[in-house]
Amino acid sequence: MDQNSNSRIRPKSSIILGTIVMILGFLSPLLIPFVVNSTLSLGLKSLISGLLAFGIPELFMLAGVAIMGKDGFQYLKRILNVLLWRYGPPEYVSPIRYKIGLAMFVFPFIYFNLIPYINLGSVFDNNTLIINILVHFLWFSSLFVLGGDFWEKLRSLFYASTPK
């Protein structure tokens, strides 16, 4: 086998099993409400909830990568990169789309900073979870409306430029 044979690896049971383990790890924080509502002691609830949020997803991710192996993980990364580039945001968007996306991006920050100080009535009090989920979805979808150029601006906030 030559060096280029790695680019033609087909999904095998180890890649599928490793992917399932990784997905289960990422979904483990969804079990926290069940732990909180259980009859366990408060200390045990806190420990298990903390592990479900910050320990178990990482361990499952490592286990999934170990099950897949280096070649399987590289194959999975290539597939995900192709999907993200195909269905990801366009590089450039029109000015009106950019303004709409910017409003979608900023509104959740304003909403979450002002909501503790404003009484919006019983409609909002009874549906806070649904409203919060919708506002988070609005923020997340704004990243796709804004386009790839905005993603690069966001990315540059977190990576220091190297002096020449």
Secondary structure as UniProt FT lines:
FT   HELIX           3..8
FT   HELIX           13..27
FT   HELIX           28..31
FT   HELIX           32..36
FT   HELIX           42..54
FT   HELIX           56..87
FT   HELIX           95..114
FT   HELIX           115..117
FT   HELIX           122..126
FT   HELIX           128..146
FT   HELIX           148..158
//
